[in-house]
Amino acid sequence: MGLGAEGWALLLVPTILGFLVMVLYGYWDKITGKEYYVDADILAYDEDLIEELKKEGKA
């Protein structure tokens, strides 16, 4: 007794969507063309902060 079409859809659709979200997240910086800065406290697209950190030599 195998799975019907609804069973396969219930398994495959969320799996495929999850995979696509992971790929999108992984390539988001290349897709948007924006540079981002990450440290222990922040994860942000903050252009002013990035420029400030570049001037201080931290980024």
ABEGO torsion letter per residue (X at the ends): XBBBAAAAAAAAAAAAAAAAAAAAAAAAAAAAGBBBBBBAABBBBBAAAAAAAAAAGAX
